Amino acid sequence: MRRLITALGVDYDQWRALTVAWLKLDVRVGSAGVAGMDWSDRSKGASALLGRAFFYGVLGLFVGALVFLLRDRFAAALIVYSYILVTVGTAMLMDLNGVILSPTDYGVLGFRPIPSRTYFAAKLTNVLVYTLSLASLIGLPSTLTFGIRHGIGAGLASLVALYACAMTATLAIVAGYAGLARAVGPERLRSVLSWLQLVFSFFVYGGYFAVSQLVGRSALTNFAVPWSPWLLLYPGTWFAGYIELAAGSVRAPHLAGVIASVVALAALAISMRDRLSLDYVERLGALMSASAGKPARRPARRSWFFRSGEARAVAVLVRSQFRNDLRFRMGVLAILPLTLLYLLIGMSGGRGADGARVPDLALVSMAVLLFPLMLKAQLAHSEAFRAAWIFFATPADRSRLIQSAQRVVVAFFIVPYLVFVGALLAFFVDDLVWLAGWLVVVGLMSNLVLLAETLVKPVVPFSLPPGKMDGTSKMIWIMILVGVLGGVLPFLVGWLASNPGKLGAAAAALIAASVIFARLVRLRVERAATQLEYQA
Amino acid sequence: MILTEKLSRSYGEKKALVDLDLRVEPGEIVGFLGPNGAGKSTTVRILTGLIRPTSGRAWVAGYDVLEQPLEVKRRIGYVPETPALYDALTGDEFLELVACLHHVDPANSFFRRVELLERLGLGEARDKRMAEYSKGMRQKVVIAAALLHRPEVLILDEPFDGLDANSAAVVKELIKRLAEQGCAILFCSHILEVVERVCSRIVVIDRGHKVAEGTAEEIRLSMGAATLEEAFGRLTGAEDVGVAAADLLAALDEV
């Protein structure tokens, strides 16, 4: 190992020390002592990680079962590698971008004699530990299934493809971040990174949606992918080609896919070793000093609905965190494309009675439900979690702070989002009164979902340390939840569409449920808030 | 030693440091003074390789901070003004990490860690996570980390911050002895009495410019002041403290 690492131009002792220390920190963050002020059972970091591993393991078993059920080998492989790409991509976009981009470590280590390449290698190792572990948990059951169903060669090929796929996704996103940090001046880096995050997110979730749409249109067991050269643009097909080749189906497209994957991986590895790692530390330093010299922005305007007190404090905090906290900003920008994709597909997805294209209101509803929920999940964690002492040292009502977070999401995100969706739908829907009623119903549902989330996990905004893979598992949970809702919503939307009276009844029921939930949230939060202690 | 020539740094339009010439010889303790925002931290961050100067040059222990930053970092011990630590590590684990990064021999590293933590009164807390440490305990860990690899140059930014009187006295004595052994020490502090007592020479900067240099006595005499504090106030354009306090109270009354 020492020889290999040294041959790459990395200082082995420093790399090892950093790798061990960072992994130790990852396991411990979230455990007692540095857990912020979440009063829920503070599980030790290790057991929290084990819990997440169990979740991904179950997901892996599900994917493995899918592989077993599908008759078409290539289609099965395509689904597996799409899952791997979307999971690794989500992990990189939601949780691990900070490992590469955050200058926090630089404040502790910047003045130590660590060569740039060693620093970069240790960071990359830290990221790979997570992404390869994720890939193992999700992909190994499928590998076993491929071996049982299609022979040992296919099983081995799927193993190689699994790690090649996870490595390629990881290195591509790391190369994107590090390359951008190199190409763009530190002053513009934050804004350009935001765009890159949007592009990456569209790419990661776009592929997922494309495959979901294909699967959705066919009976599951008969699902087969009609071949097209365009498929080669989607990396999932490259890795599926490995299994085809190993199973004896030597066709030019599969061969081309495998060659493309090898070339991509080699190119990424070489660029990491040479260009990207050499001035990485300097770039981090520049990023740190750029934020120091950033001119102050215009103070937030006083909105008419959050004028004072805890609600105003949370509103100001959310705004400024979005501007200044790179992790929070990147997290929000990672979820935006997913919800926009739902909206896009929803807008063009359905067919009317006359066969004309009309919006699929169930998918549009999901977009409205999904975005605020994922956003609210982002509001709890921040690298500045220690600053939450201010909520404890001032006479702020903590229960109001917690409830304000939910209200801020409603006011700043759900309402504008509904207005935007309503404006789009107005082109398709003739009955505008019905449309307004439908928007109110969806808005109330979204509010109810947020209340339920607050009831389950009432947290003071930005008061918890960012845990590794925390956002990823939340995102996957939400995607599963939305998948389930996807089964129910078409019936509900169909029922609501049939009669304005039913729309009114639904709105009344939702308002009643919201009132009951709001009361429950207040009781829960008030009781819990008295037990809160600042522990950062 | 530390040497800078016309060292400058701007943050956008703002000039944080302008043409600073600074020299700290081996065995010397130089006090580096200035009001808030004067450019002290910027200077220190350039010298430690955390940021780059906009123009000018700097050498530490004979190495150019821009061209040979790793050589510089190998030879400095640095106590930052607001030390960031990995809170989830224990004090001993953090020092072990630092020792590895400085390639301190593992056997030596162990004894040095034990010895330093014991001497600084952290023997019993060495296996506790630093999240449980008080401010003073964290400061002691940072001081231990700065000394662990026996640096040639020490850069201390408010090293006594959070230390109790006894610990501060020990660290003061330690700094003097390190200087006697040939260590070049740049000492940044706002506590003028300590600077006067510990440092052999003082450099004062204000708004990025060097405004005075010499012994405490020389600076005091050159400004015709009775104390270093008074001289510092005149050099940095501070208004009369009585007037400032009255203005503050008046502002509170107006609200």
Interface residues (C-beta under 8 A of the other chain):
Chain A: D13 Q14 R16 A17 L18 A21 K24 L25 R28 V29 S31 G33 V34 T104 Y106 G107 V108 L109 G110 F111 R112 P113 I114 P115 E187 E282 G285 A286 M288 S289 A292 G293 K294 P295 A536
Chain B: S10 Y11 G12 K14 R45 T48 G49 L50 I51 R52 L70 E71 K73 R74 I76 Y78 P80 A84 L85 Y86 D87 A88 L89 E93 E96 L97 V98 C100 L101 H102 H103 R129 A131 E132
